[in-house]
């Protein structure tokens, strides 16, 4: 077998490996999006004081998070098996793990919503809109990440642009977070248990936004290798 043929064959194998990895990233992002949808649904029902619905949704959220973890494990096993000669292997690793961390954070927020619903600790109408809007902003950011991942195998330039757009979205989220944090302290400073749990939910969503941004950076690096 000639060295030239071996070089072509190596390129072919790497190309197939990357296509398979992108498919795995897409599957993991779809599952994480499902987890996110359950959390948004939990938030909406919690704000509407439908506590029994919130508790029922928590089980679905946990199951979805566990599915994401399984997809993460399979993707990492595959990455290890094809990593030799794969230039972007570290970037793929960070995206695979990043999506799982996002899912874990969402599960953490879901658990705290479950606790609030179990204790029937509601939130005032004046804060409901702010909390819902904040959660939807983080979901929008995740949707941008999922789009960037989809574009990796279709149009890497669009993937780069989607990843860059996330920076602006995350800056808006930071501003909204500071405003919401102040309002929580202002309203519930005399109700420490309720304040702590609500702030933990908001903090986890803000940390999720940070994870989305950092994961998007690695998606951008993968895309730049393809442009």
PEJO-V811530 format. One record per run of one state. SS is the DSSP state (alpha for helix, beta for strand, coil for the rest). FROM is the first residue (numbers start at 0). TO is the last residue. If there is no record, write none. Layout:
{{SS | FROM | TO} {SS | FROM | TO}}
//
This chain:
{{coil | 0 | 1} {alpha | 2 | 46} {coil | 47 | 49} {alpha | 50 | 81} {coil | 82 | 87} {alpha | 88 | 117} {coil | 118 | 123} {alpha | 124 | 150} {coil | 151 | 154} {alpha | 155 | 187} {coil | 188 | 190} {alpha | 191 | 225} {coil | 226 | 226}}
//
